[in-house]
Structure formats: structure tokens, C-alpha cells
């Protein structure tokens, strides 16, 4: 049996007036996902336990079958694993975004203009992070470059007792009320403040401004945590696996689960990502392993940007180039296989951040096709009666792998 999980990050949404009260998922043309819904088992799952922040870290940990209340230690340690940073027991890792702040004329206040610095390229960002490492780093604090705007700061013997807010949660808001608060907050605030002085005059940002691009004129520290301890998929399910993603967070989860991380060229996490390549690499991996997890970031990024047209495009490309390629390839290559299709959480255009409501899923089994007439894959699945319901989302994976018939 082959198992493949298809995650459209942040794919679900709320009704939008500009598209007739539909959601981007309902408005998008998604024949492949609709086909799975017509032939599979449909249901809903709460991927974010009550009281936990609805981040992709918590939600994907849950989908993979790990109870976040037991295994979650923070977002940044997962990203550290992805970029090869080994954490000691007393190390605290922080996610380090390169962001764009918009200052008033007197430079006494600033708003969060862009959590991604205009989706800065990895090449540009790496030079900025290296400069920060030289200028702000010391025996206790080190910066590590990641991908695009997503980077890492490690604080030896650092504090965990600080309240930090994700930058994508405060778009267009004045940052004063959202700066780090708690034991050791002076260290984080100092690093963020000093980063502005270094970054604003950097040649990379001068060049970006010259070409009308947003500058990466500050860092934003958040998502802190320590090294987690969790069983691998071999220990948990007796399976070897692989994972394809553009995001260090999900790659880190895959590494802790014992997966091979597929190095797909051209994967960016944005609208220009290599959707088809993700699918092709996943299919090839299934020749060697029995489980593959594909995480596609672009619908979530479009949700954060507040652009419903971009989100519709991301969903349609995911359906056509990723889901469609997977369905065709599995049918040609294997006899027995199961597909799990779902988002990790919703990212509504209206609020441009994550929410924790249950999300719809489909499980398709090649040996047991269903006949669900007139069903489309969208949020309406969660409102139906007689569907599978997982109030504890981490139990869905146990069902997907261990249960064959319903």
C-alpha cells in the first residue's frame, strides 16, 4: 500500500463579497480535488487543539499524527532542523523574519507593512542575514540564513518566557503593542531595533528600493522553542517516508519524523513555485518508500497577502499541476494506494491570518471507490451530516494508515 498526503496550506477561507459570497476554494476550478471528493471518504478534522495558536506548525504536526499538546515545543526548532542547525539542550531557537516596516516622518512609530519583505529572494536575504550575523551576533546569539524571508536566530541559554507575535498577524498595524514582552524581552527588542540601523543602509535594500521593491529593513523574532523529542514514522507506523515542501517548518517536521526531504528544484512557496515538480518527485519517491507528504504553501501566502485572485490561482494550479499529476501517476504506477487531501488550517482573506475552525478532508482508496454524487471539495463538506469527524486532528493519520474500510 502506498500513502500520499496532499496539503494545500491555508486553502480554506470565508465567503468574500467580491466573488458573490463564495470562498476562493469554491470559486476556483478544481476538477481533480472534486473528483477525489466524489470517489472518497469525506470528513472534517480540527487540526488545532483548543487553546493553541493556529499555526502551520501545530496544524501539520497534528495532521502527521502527533498530538501537539504532547510534542509541540515551538516553531523555530523545527526550522532549525531543516537548515541543519543542531540545538543543544539549553538553546532557544527563534524564527527570524525579514520584514518591511513603514515608519512615520518623525520615525517615532512604525507599522508592519509586509511580513515577507516583498517575498525577498533567498540570494538577497542570505547576504542580509550574514551581515546581521557579523554585526549583531555574539557568543550567545547567532543568526542562520534560511529561504526567502524565513530565517533563524539561536539564543544560547535564552529565555522561553517571552510573548512574541507572528508578523503576519499584525499587517498594517502599529508595532508598539506587539513587540516581545516577558523575561529577556530587552534582548529581542534590542536586536530588532539595531537590525533597522544595519539593514536600511545595506546595498541590497538600496537596490531593491531603486527597482520599486519593498526593503527588508528590519527583523522580527517570534516562534521560539527548544528541541522536540518525537518518534519517527518507522517507530510509529512501520513506514519509511519522504516529504516535499518549500517551507523549513514542514521540512523540519519531516526530519523529526524520519523522512527523506525531497530537493525539488524551483520550489518557492509562492505562485511561481514548481507545482508539477513536487508531484513528480513525490511519485518517484514512492518507488522507494510507502508514504509521501506534499505541503504546498502558496494558498496560505496568498491568504496572508489579502489577494483573493492570487489565492484562486494558487488553488487552481495546485489542483491542476500537483493533484492532477499525482492522480494520473498513481493510477499508472501502483494498484493499491490511498490519498489524503486537506488544508492544514484556514487563512481567510478578510483577516489575512490563520483561524482554527475544522477543515474538510478527503480520503481516497484505490480499492474502494465511493459514489458521492454532486460533491465538490470545499468548505461545505464540514457542514454535511454523515461525514467522518475528528475532533482531535492527530487521530486522523491513524485512521488513514491503519483503517482500510469504513
C-alpha positions in Angstrom: 0.0 0.0 0.0 1.2 3.5 -0.9 0.1 6.5 1.1 0.3 10.1 -0.1 -0.9 13.3 1.7 -1.7 16.5 -0.2 -1.7 19.6 1.9 -2.9 22.9 0.4 -1.7 25.2 3.2 -4.4 27.7 4.3 -6.6 26.7 1.3 -10.0 27.1 3.1 -11.5 30.6 3.7 -14.6 32.6 4.5 -17.2 34.0 2.0 -16.0 37.0 0.0 -18.4 39.6 -1.3 -16.4 40.4 -4.4 -16.9 36.9 -5.7 -20.5 36.6 -4.9 -20.2 35.4 -1.3 -18.1 32.4 -2.4 -14.8 31.3 -1.0 -11.7 31.1 -3.2 -11.9 27.3 -2.9 -15.5 27.3 -4.1 -14.8 29.8 -6.8 -11.7 28.0 -8.1 -11.9 25.4 -10.8 -10.7 22.2 -9.1 -11.8 19.1 -11.1 -9.2 16.9 -9.6 -10.0 17.6 -6.0 -13.7 17.4 -6.8 -13.1 14.0 -8.3 -11.5 12.8 -5.2 -14.4 14.1 -3.1 -16.9 12.3 -5.3 -15.0 9.0 -5.0 -13.6 9.2 -1.5 -14.5 9.3 2.2 -15.2 12.9 3.2 -15.0 14.4 6.7 -13.7 17.3 8.8 -10.9 17.5 11.3 -9.9 20.0 14.0 -6.1 20.2 13.4 -5.5 22.9 16.1 -6.3 21.8 19.7 -8.4 24.3 21.7 -6.3 27.0 23.2 -3.3 26.5 20.9 -2.3 29.1 18.3 -3.5 28.1 14.8 -0.1 28.0 13.2 1.1 25.7 10.4 3.5 24.1 12.9 0.7 22.9 15.2 -1.6 22.0 12.4 0.9 20.0 10.3 2.2 18.2 13.4 -1.4 17.2 14.1 -2.0 16.0 10.5 1.1 13.9 10.7 -0.4 12.1 13.7 1.4 13.7 16.6 -0.6 15.2 19.4 0.6 18.9 19.5 -0.3 19.0 23.2 2.4 16.4 23.8 5.0 17.0 21.1 4.9 20.7 20.3 7.8 22.8 21.6 7.8 25.7 19.2 8.1 26.5 15.6 11.7 27.7 15.3 13.3 24.4 16.4 11.6 22.6 13.5 13.0 25.2 11.1 16.4 24.7 12.8 16.4 21.0 11.9 15.5 21.8 8.3 18.5 24.1 7.8 20.9 21.7 9.6 21.3 23.7 12.8 21.7 21.3 15.8 20.3 22.7 19.0 21.8 21.9 22.4 19.5 21.3 25.4 19.8 24.9 26.6 19.4 26.6 23.1 16.3 28.5 22.3 15.6 29.0 18.6 13.6 31.9 17.3 12.1 32.4 13.8 13.7 35.5 12.3 11.6 37.1 9.6 13.0 39.7 7.3 10.1 42.3 7.2 9.2 45.7 5.9 8.3 48.3 8.4 6.8 51.6 7.4 7.9 54.5 9.6 6.2 57.8 10.1 8.0 61.0 9.2 9.4 61.5 12.6 10.4 57.8 12.8 8.7 57.5 16.2 6.2 54.9 15.1 6.2 52.0 12.6 3.6 49.7 11.1 4.1 46.2 9.8 3.9 46.8 6.1 5.0 43.3 4.8 5.9 40.2 6.8 7.9 38.8 3.9 9.8 42.0 2.7 8.1 41.6 -0.7 8.9 37.9 -0.8 12.6 38.8 -0.9 14.8 36.3 -2.8 16.9 33.8 -1.0 20.0 35.1 -2.6 19.4 38.7 -1.4 18.2 37.5 2.0 21.3 35.4 2.6 23.5 38.4 2.2 21.4 40.4 4.7 21.4 37.6 7.3 25.2 37.1 7.0 25.6 40.9 7.6 23.4 40.7 10.7 25.3 37.7 12.0 28.5 39.7 11.8 27.0 42.9 13.2 24.7 41.6 15.8 25.9 38.1 16.6 28.0 37.2 19.7 28.8 34.3 21.9 25.1 33.9 22.9 23.3 35.0 19.7 23.7 33.6 16.2 21.8 34.1 13.0 21.3 31.4 10.3 20.1 32.0 6.8 17.1 30.1 5.5 14.8 30.6 2.5 13.3 33.9 1.2 12.2 35.9 4.3 12.3 32.9 6.7 15.4 32.7 8.9 16.6 31.6 12.3 18.2 33.1 15.4 19.6 30.9 18.2 20.0 32.2 21.7 22.2 30.1 24.0 20.7 29.8 27.4 17.9 32.0 26.2 14.5 32.8 27.6 11.3 31.0 26.6 9.1 33.1 28.8 8.5 35.8 26.2 5.3 36.5 24.4 6.0 37.0 20.7 3.5 37.8 18.0 3.8 36.4 14.4 4.3 39.3 12.0 1.7 38.0 9.6 -0.9 38.6 12.4 -0.2 42.3 12.6 -0.2 43.5 9.0 -0.9 47.3 8.7 -0.8 47.6 12.5 1.4 49.8 14.6 4.0 47.5 16.1 4.5 49.1 19.5 1.8 46.9 21.2 3.1 43.8 19.6 6.8 43.9 20.5 8.2 41.0 22.6 7.1 41.0 26.2 8.4 39.0 29.1 11.6 37.8 30.7 14.5 38.8 28.5 12.4 40.9 26.1 15.1 43.6 26.2 17.5 41.3 24.3 15.0 40.7 21.5 13.8 44.3 21.3 17.4 45.4 21.1 18.3 43.0 18.3 15.2 44.1 16.3 15.9 47.8 16.9 19.6 47.5 15.9 18.7 45.5 12.8 16.9 48.5 11.4 20.0 50.6 11.5 22.0 47.9 9.8 19.5 46.9 7.1 18.2 50.3 5.9 21.6 51.3 4.6 22.6 47.9 3.2 23.3 47.9 -0.6 20.7 45.1 -1.1 17.9 47.3 0.2 19.1 50.4 -1.7 19.0 48.3 -4.9 15.5 47.0 -4.0 14.2 50.5 -3.4 15.7 51.6 -6.7 13.7 49.0 -8.5 10.4 49.7 -6.6 10.7 46.7 -4.3 10.0 46.6 -0.6 13.1 46.8 1.5 13.9 44.2 4.2 14.5 46.9 6.7 14.0 45.0 10.0 14.0 41.6 11.6 11.0 40.2 13.5 11.7 37.5 16.2 9.0 35.0 17.1 8.0 31.3 17.2 10.6 30.4 19.9 11.2 26.9 21.3 13.5 24.1 22.3 14.5 20.9 20.6 11.5 18.4 20.5 11.5 14.7 21.0 9.1 12.6 18.9 9.0 9.0 17.5 9.8 8.5 13.8 7.2 7.1 11.3 9.2 3.9 11.3 8.7 3.6 15.0 5.1 4.9 15.0 3.7 3.2 11.8 6.4 1.0 10.5 6.7 3.2 7.4 9.6 4.9 5.6 8.6 8.3 4.2 9.5 11.4 2.2 8.4 15.0 2.2 8.2 17.8 -0.4 7.8 21.4 0.8 9.2 24.9 0.2 9.0 25.7 3.9 11.6 24.9 6.5 9.0 24.4 9.2 7.4 21.4 7.4 10.8 20.1 6.3 11.9 20.1 10.0 8.8 18.1 10.9 9.7 15.7 8.2 13.2 15.3 9.5 11.9 14.6 13.1 9.5 12.1 11.6 12.5 10.3 9.9 11.5 11.3 6.3 13.7 11.9 3.3 13.4 15.6 2.3 12.9 15.8 -1.4 15.0 18.5 -3.0 12.6 19.8 -5.7 14.1 22.5 -7.9 12.2 25.7 -8.4 10.1 25.3 -5.2 9.4 28.7 -3.7 6.2 28.5 -1.7 4.7 31.3 -3.8 2.7 31.5 -7.1 5.8 30.8 -9.2 6.6 27.5 -7.4 7.2 24.2 -9.2 3.8 22.6 -8.5 4.3 19.8 -11.1 7.9 19.1 -9.9 6.6 18.5 -6.3 4.2 15.8 -7.7 6.8 14.2 -10.0 9.4 14.0 -7.2 6.8 12.5 -4.8 5.8 9.9 -7.3 9.4 8.9 -7.9 10.0 8.7 -4.1 7.0 6.3 -3.8 9.1 3.8 -5.7 11.4 3.5 -2.7 9.1 4.4 0.3 5.5 3.9 1.1 4.5 7.3 2.4 4.9 10.8 1.0 3.8 14.1 2.3 3.4 17.1 -0.1 2.9 20.5 1.5 2.1 23.4 -0.9 2.5 26.8 0.7 1.1 29.2 -2.0 -2.6 29.4 -1.0 -1.5 30.4 2.5 0.8 33.1 1.3 -2.0 34.5 -0.9 -4.3 34.5 2.1 -1.8 36.5 4.1 -1.4 39.0 1.3 -5.2 39.5 1.2 -5.4 38.9 -2.5 -8.3 36.5 -3.4 -7.3 36.4 -7.1 -3.9 35.1 -6.1 -5.5 32.6 -3.8 -7.8 31.3 -6.5 -4.8 31.0 -8.9 -2.8 29.1 -6.3 -5.6 26.7 -5.6 -6.2 26.1 -9.3 -2.5 25.5 -10.0 -2.3 23.2 -7.0 -5.3 21.2 -8.3 -4.1 21.0 -11.9 -0.4 20.6 -11.6 0.1 18.9 -8.3 -3.1 16.9 -7.5 -3.8 16.1 -11.1 -0.2 14.9 -11.7 -0.4 12.8 -8.6 -3.7 11.1 -9.5 -2.5 10.3 -13.0 0.8 9.0 -11.8 -0.5 6.8 -9.0 -3.0 5.2 -11.4 -0.3 4.4 -13.9 2.3 3.2 -11.3 0.5 1.5 -8.5 -2.5 -0.7 -7.8 -3.1 -0.1 -4.1 -2.9 3.4 -2.8 -4.6 6.0 -0.6 -4.7 9.8 -0.9 -5.4 12.2 1.9 -6.3 15.7 0.7 -6.8 18.6 3.1 -5.6 22.1 4.2 -3.8 22.4 7.5 -5.9 25.4 8.6 -7.9 28.2 7.0 -6.3 31.5 6.1 -9.2 33.9 5.4 -8.6 36.8 3.0 -10.7 39.0 5.3 -8.3 38.8 8.3 -5.1 37.8 6.5 -4.1 35.3 9.2 -4.9 31.7 10.4 -8.0 30.5 12.1 -8.7 27.3 14.0 -12.0 26.0 12.6 -12.3 22.4 11.4 -11.1 21.8 7.9 -12.5 19.4 5.2 -10.6 16.3 4.2 -11.0 13.5 1.6 -9.5 10.1 1.8 -9.5 8.2 -1.5 -8.8 4.5 -1.6 -8.0 2.9 -5.0 -9.5 -0.4 -3.8 -12.8 1.1 -2.6 -14.1 4.0 -4.7 -17.2 5.7 -3.3 -20.1 7.3 -5.3 -20.7 10.7 -3.7 -22.8 12.4 -6.3 -22.7 16.2 -6.6 -20.0 16.7 -4.0 -17.3 19.3 -4.6 -14.2 19.7 -2.5 -14.7 22.8 -0.5 -15.8 24.2 2.9 -19.3 22.9 2.5 -18.1 19.4 3.4 -17.7 20.5 7.0 -21.4 21.4 7.1 -22.7 18.0 5.9 -24.2 15.2 8.1 -22.9 11.6 8.0 -19.3 12.5 7.5 -16.2 11.4 9.4 -15.4 13.8 12.2 -12.1 14.0 14.1 -12.3 16.5 17.0 -8.7 15.5 17.7 -7.0 16.0 14.4 -3.9 13.9 15.2 -6.1 10.8 15.2 -6.9 11.2 11.5 -3.5 9.9 10.4 -4.0 6.7 12.5 -7.3 6.2 10.6 -5.7 7.0 7.2 -2.9 4.5 7.6 -4.5 1.8 9.8 -8.1 1.6 8.7 -8.8 0.3 5.3 -12.6 0.0 5.1 -15.4 2.1 6.8 
